[in-house]
Amino acid sequence: MEKNKYFDLYREMVIIRRVEERAAELYQQGKIGGFLHLYIGQEAVCTGIASVRQPKDRIITAYRDHGWAISSGIDPKIVMAELLGKADGCSKGKGGSMHMADTEKNFWGGHAVVGAHIPIAAGLALGDVYMENEDAITICMFGDGATNIGFFHEGLNLSKVWNLPVLWVCENNQYGMGTSVERASAVSEIRQKAEGYGMRNERINGMDIMTVREDVSRVMETMRKKGGPYFLEILTYRYRGHSMGDPERYREKEEIKKWQDEDPIGVFRKYLVAEEITTEAELDEQDDEAEKIVEEAVAFAEASPDPEDGALFEDIYTEPRPVEYRGYEMALKSEGE
């Protein structure tokens, strides 16, 4: 891998970290409304996976989605504008923190209801099979808490029954809201839940971006060759609360400190220096560049206009359009026509 690629990975993780830190500040200033779920500590997962996917591969995730939006190619300016509810945001300011999306980049959201996007992921993969989009993989992320509800089991079951190309990714950050995995799930090693569906599965380290890249690349290569779904449990940790209103009374400071010693940005930085790929001074320059990008994103978002009042009534219904499938044209009509 060329040196610039290492820089790109490092800088992207730092940008995500700083976007989240600035978002927390803006939330406390009352400039961001609603819920805000920060991705601090999990940056190696989204950066690592997105860096080895192909453009035809779809990405869909839950509500902790800011990092995924950036890794999918959405400009941090657009992400920040959406966080502030501005018209220049990726969802025109009407989605906010939990509804980032850009289908042109094959990023399908950003979903607020826990686990509700899991059957949608199966549907995206089914669509690729029908449309003969060869080798395309749908990558679906969710937290450990989502594995205890019905959507999860419906989605996994259908993906196995229909042999759909879905890479199921559980970002196990150890807590579902304020409840630890051990207290909420009968199976604490989440990957074992895939065994019930006869699905290939494994558990990997999500705090080391090089490990994430290597393991996910290998898994996706296997999927493209052999087809069907695959389940990954990626062990990671969120350094902040479940959301901004979380008092964090359920975990000790010593536990957080232990995980912070394995900070994914710090781990990657040490690797780059130890392998003599770069120097501390060059990485400091990348930090400065990331800081500049994020500050420009904040300035852009704050200067962006609010949505017009009439925008409230836009994007509610889709326009009817013909759909061609294997030589047959089908007209989609709105209800009531």
N, C-alpha and C positions, 0 to 999 in steps of 0.2 A: 504494500500500500504506500502511495506517495505521501511525502511529508505534509503537503497541503490538506490531504484528506484527514490526517490526524488532527490538524488544526481545526478543520471544519467540525469534526465531532466534538472536540473540546469546547470550541466557541459556542456551539449549539447548546450544549448542556449548561454553560454559564449563562447564556441568554435566557434559557428557560428558568433557571434559578433566580435571576434578577427580575424577570417579568413577574414571577410569583411574589418576590419580596416587595416590589413596587406596588403590586396589586393589593397586598395586605395593607400597605400604607394608605393607598387611595381609598380602600374600603373603610379604614378607620377615620378618614377625613370626610366620609359620607358621599364620596364621588362614585362609588360602586354600590348598587343596591342588590337586594335578594341574597341568595346564598353564594358563598365563595369557598370552593374546595381546592386547597393548594397541593401542588405536586412535588414540593420540596423534599428531596431525598430519593425520588424515584426516577430521576432524569436519565439514568443509564438504560432504562427499559425502553422508553419511547425512542430515544436517539439511536440506540442499538438496533432495534427491530426495523425502524423506518429506513435505516441506512442500508439494509440488505434486501428490502422488498423491491419488486419491480413495479413500474408505473401502472401496470394492469391489475396489480393486487389492491384489493379494497381494504380500507381501515375503518373500523367502527368501534366506538368506545362508550364508556359511561360518563358520569358527570365531572370527573376529575380530568378534564380534557384539554386544558390550556397547553400543556406540554405536547400532547399528541397533535394539536392543531399546528403548532410551530414545526414539529418534526415532519408533518405531512406536507409542508411547504407554504403554509399561510404566513404572510409577512407579520412580524411582531406588531407593526403599526396597526394592522387590521384586527389582530387579536385584542390589542389594548383598547381599540375603539369599540369593539363589541363588549368588552368588560364594562366600559363606561356607558353603554347603552346608546352609542352614537350611530348616525346614519351610515358612516363609512365602515362599520363593522361587517364581519363576514355574514352575519344574519340580519344586517341592516339595523342593528341596535335593538332588535325585538327578541333576541334569544338570550343574550347575556352570557354569564359564566358557563352555564351547563349545556348550552346549545350551539357550540362552535361547529361549523360544517362548511365544506366546499367540495361539492360532488365533482367539479372539474379536476380536482386533484385526487379524486377517488377517496376523499375523506368524508364519511357518511355520518359524522356526529360522534359525540356529544349528545347523550340521552339522560334525562333527569330521573326517570322512574327506574328504580333498582332492578336490573336484569331484564327490563322490557325490550332492550335492543338485541338480546340473544337470539330469539326467534327471527328477528329481522336479518341478522347475520346469516342464518340458515337460508333465508329467502334470497339474499343477495347471491349466495353461492349457487343456489338452485337456478337462479336466472342466468348465471354464467354457464352452467351446464346446458340449459336449454338453448342459449344463444351460441353455444359452441365456442366460447371464449377459452381456448385451449390454455391449460397450465395456470390460469388465473386463480389466485388464492384469496379468500376473504379472511382477514386477520381481525379477530374479535376479542377485545379486552374487557375485563370485568374484575371486580374486587372479590375477596374471599367471602364476603357476606352474601353476595349474589348466588353463591353455589348452594345455598340452603333453601332456595325458593323454586317454585314450579317452572318458571320460564327457563331456568338453567337446564332442567332435566328434559323438558320438551325439545329445546334446541339441540342438545347433545344427542338425544335419541334419534331425531329426524336426520341429523347429519350422518349418523352411522347407518341408519336404515337405507338412506338414499345415497350413501357413499359420497357425500358432498365435500368439496375441498375447502374446509374451514380450519384455520389454525386457531383453536380456542386458547386464549391466554389469560390465566388467572394471575393478576398482579396481587400477590399475597403480601400485603403490608402489615399483617399481623393483627389488625383490628377491623371489625365491621362496626362503624361508628365508635362506640366506647366499649365494645365487647370483644374480648380476645377470641381468636379462632378456637382455642381449646375449650372455651366455655360455651360456644355457640354451635359448634359442629361435632357430630358424632365421630367424624373422621378428620383428624387434625392435619394429616398429610393430604392436602386437597387433591393432588393428582390421582389418588386412589379412587376417587369418585368416577373417573373415566373408565375404570376397570369394569364397572357395572354395565357398560355399553360395549365392552370388548374393544375399546379404543386405545390406540398407541398413546403413550404418555410418558412424561418425565418431569423431574424437578430440577431447576437450574438457579444459579446465583444471579440475582438482578442488581447487585451493587458494583459489578465490574463490567463495563461496557464491552470490553474485548471478549469476555466470556459470552455475553448476550449475543454479540454479532456472530461468533463462531457457532454457538449452539443453534441459534435460530436459522442461520444460513444452512446448516446441515439438515435441520428438520424440514425446511421448505424445499430443499433439493429432493429429499425423500418423498415428500408429498407430490411434487411434480412428476416424479418417476412412477410412483405406485398409486397415486390418487388417494381419495378418502380424507377423513378428518384426523387431526392430531391434537393432543391436549398438553399444554405446557403450564406448569405451575412455576411462577417466577418469584423467588423470595426477595422481598424488598422491604422498605420501611419509610413511613412518612414522618418527617421531623416535626411537623406542625399538627394541630388538632384535625379532627375529621372535617370540620368547617370552622369559619372564623368565630362562631359562637360556642365552640367547644372549650369547657374549662379544664379538660385533660386531668381529671381526678383519678383516672383509672390506670395510670402508669407512673412509675417512679422516674425521677430525673436521671438516676444511674442507668436505667435501661436506655433512655434516649441517648445518653452520652456514649454508651457502648456501641450503638449503631452509628452514631456520628463519627466514631473513630474509623468506620468503614465507608465514609462519605464517598459516593461514586465519582464526584469531581476530583476529590483529593486522591483517590485510588488511581484514577486515570492520569492525573498529573505526575504522581510518583512513577508510574509505569513509563511514561514518555521520557522522563529525565533519566531513570535507571537504564533504559534501553538505548540511551544516547540518541534518541530521535530528535530531541529538541532541548532547550535550556530553560531554566526558570525565568530568565529575562524575556525570552520569546513568548513564554506562556503569559507572563505579566502583560505583554503587549496585546495578546488575545483577550485577556480580562478587560483591558481598557477599551478595546474595540467593542466588546459585548456591552459594556456599560454605556458607551456612546449610542449604540443601536437601541438600547432600551430607553434611554432618556429621550431620544428622538421619537420613539414610539409613544411615550407618554405625552410629549408636546403635541404630536399629531392628533392623538385621541382627544386631548383637552380642547384643541382647536376645531375638531370635527363638529358639524352641526347636529343638533338633535333631530330625530325623525319628525317629519311633518305630521300633523294630526291625522290627515287622511291616510297615512301609511298604516294606521291601525286596521284598516279594512282591506289592505292589499295582501296578496299571497295566501289567501284563505282557500280558494278553489283553483285547481289547475285548469288550463285551457284544454279542451278536447283536441286530440291529435291522433292521426293514424299511426298504427304500429305494424311494422312488417316483420313477420317471423317465418323464416324458411320458405319464402316465396308467397306467403299468404298475407294479405293486408286486412287488418282488423281495425275498425273504427271504435275508439273509446268515447263514450258519450257521458256527459254529466247527468247526475240523477235529475229526473223531472223533465228531461227532453223527450 
